Amino acid sequence: MRQVLADYTVSISELKKNPSALLVQASGSPIAVLNHNKPAAYLVPADTYEVMMDLMEHVELAKRLEERQLESALS
């Protein structure tokens, strides 16, 4: 069974009824969207998503830097 990584959960049908109210209720916390009681998606605030994308970009840049440093050391 997949772990739910959010304090708030909602079914897909509940999400369809009033998504704005759910966002207000969660107060900026992620919401797990469940399909047959399994996480199908996560709904996160735009600010949180932007931070996540920035972090992923930093991780990718760090990997590239590490690869280049390793290549230089081997040359």
N, C-alpha and C positions, 0 to 999 in steps of 0.2 A: 504494500500500500504506500502511496506517495505521501510524503510529509507536507502539511499545510504550513507555509512560511509567512503567515500573516495572523494578526490578532482578530481581524474582521473577516467574515466569510459571507458570501451571498450566492444564491443560485442564479443561473442564467435568467430564469423567468422573473425573479425578483429584480435583477439588474435592469431588465427591459422596462419595468413599471415606472421607476423613478431614479435614474442614475444620479441626478444632481443631489437628491436627498441623501443618498448613500455616501457621496463624497463629503457632505457636510457632517453626517453622523460619524464618519471615520476620523474626522479632524486631521486630515493630512497623513494618516497611516495607510499603508497598503491594504488592499482588499483582495482576498482570494475569491475568484469566481469559480464556483463548483459546478461540475456537470456530472450527475449521478454520484454525488458526494466525493468526487475526485477533483483536484485543482485542474482547471482548464486554462486559466489565465490569471494574471495579477493586474489589478488596476492601481496605478501609483500616480500621485500628483505630478504635474508637469515639472515642477522644480526638482523633485526627487529623481525623475527620469533624466533630466539634464545633468545632474550630478553623477548619476550612474554612467551615462555616456562619456562624460569627462574622465571618470576613473578608468573606464575600459580603454580609452584612448591613451591614458598615461601608462597603463599596463602594457599595451602593445608597443609603445615607444620604448619602454624599459627593456622589453624583450629584444627589440631591434638593436638597441645600444649594446646589450649584453652579447648578442651574436657578433656584432662588429668588433667588440673588444676581444672576443675569443679568436676571431679571424686574424686580428692584428697580432695577438700574442703568438699564434701559430706560424705567422709569416716570418 
